[in-house]
Amino acid sequence: MTFEGGTVTAQLTEDARRTAILDAAAQLIAERGYHSVRISDIAQVVGTSTGAVHYYFPGKSDVLTAALRHAIDNAFDRQSRELKAIDNAHERLLRLIDMQLPRVGPLRDEWSIWLQFWAEATLRPELRPFHNTYYARWHETVVKIVRRGQRQEIFRTDVDPETIAQRLTALTDGTAIQVLTGAPNMTVAAMKEVLVQFVHDELVAPRTW
């Protein structure tokens, strides 16, 4: 194996092109919906030909499914970087909550993509292992933060981190769906209040009985 400059540069270019295609596809999925995106749309955004897209991804479902995973991977990677910079477990959990709020912009786009991943995994069993892996990653993140808070004596020790993670996940998903579908009285601010109050009631406030 050789590592000549031209070979490395070519590989970097290949990776950059593939990433550009996935970024474009993910953005279009967020804006238009999984099944409304065409290969020609992706090619137009990237500034390339449909043949170039097919060079990396044989069919439409290949590029769109890869784009879903690419977008969610990027979201998790960003989340991990930001959380590692926060030592206090309570502050870390509140920051995690803040990063889940579907504000207009990139976060709302990520939620749009995530909801469409749910829908596709419901219909396509081959996507379920990936879907479950992402959920397990989120669940483990919450569990680790709760345990960290218990070690730091910030969170109560009479609660089960696994149970807290399950309940926080359900609350996050449920309130986010309401925000995204325009449910009355469920705004981004209301969603944040529900989740922050849950953390306070279940992890910070002492038992009264």
Residue, then its C-alpha position, 0 to 999 in steps of 0.5 A: m500500500t502506498f500513500e502518495g500525495g495524489t492518492v490521499t488527495a483523491q480519497l479526500t475528494e471522494d469523501a468530501r463529495r460523498t459527504a456533500i451528497l449526504d448533507a444535501a439529501a438530509q436537508l432536503i428530507a428535512e424540508r420536503g419529506y423522505h419520499s418527496v426527494r428525488i436524485s435530481d434534487i440532490a444533484q442540483v443542490v450539490g452542483t453535480s449530475t445524477g450519475a455522480v450521485h448514483y456513483y456513490f449510491p446505487g438507488k434512491s433508497d440507498v442515498l436517502t437511508a444513508a442521509l438519515r443515518h448521516a444526519i443523526d450521527n452528526a447530531f449525536d457527535r455534536q451532542s457528545r462534544e458539547l456535553k463533555a465540556i460540562d462537569n456538573a451533571h445537573e447542568r449537563l442534563l439541562r444542556l442535553i434537554d436544551m439540545q433536544l428542543p425543536r427550535v426553528g433551524p437546524l434542531r427542528d430539521e434534525w427532529s424532522i429527519w428523526l421522525q421520518f426515520w421512525a416512520e421508515a423503521t416502522l415500515r422497513p424492518e431492516l432499519r430497526p437495528f439502526h433505529n434501536t442503536y440510536y435509541a440505546r445511545w441516547h438512553e445510555t447518555v441519560v443513564k450516565i449523566v444521572r449516575r454522574g449526578q448521584r456520584q457528585e451528590i447532586f441527584r438523589t440516590d434513591v432513583d433508578p437511572e434506567t427508569i429515569a432515562q426511559r421516562l425522560t425519553a418518553l417525555t422528550d419524544g411526546t412533547a417534541i411530536q406535539v410541538l412539531t405537529g402544532a398541538p395547542n399549548m405545546t410550544v418549545a418553551a412549554m416543552k422545555e418547562v415540562l422536561v426541566q420540571f421532570v428533572h427537578d421533581e425526579l432528581v433534585a427535589p427531596r422526597t416528601w414522604 
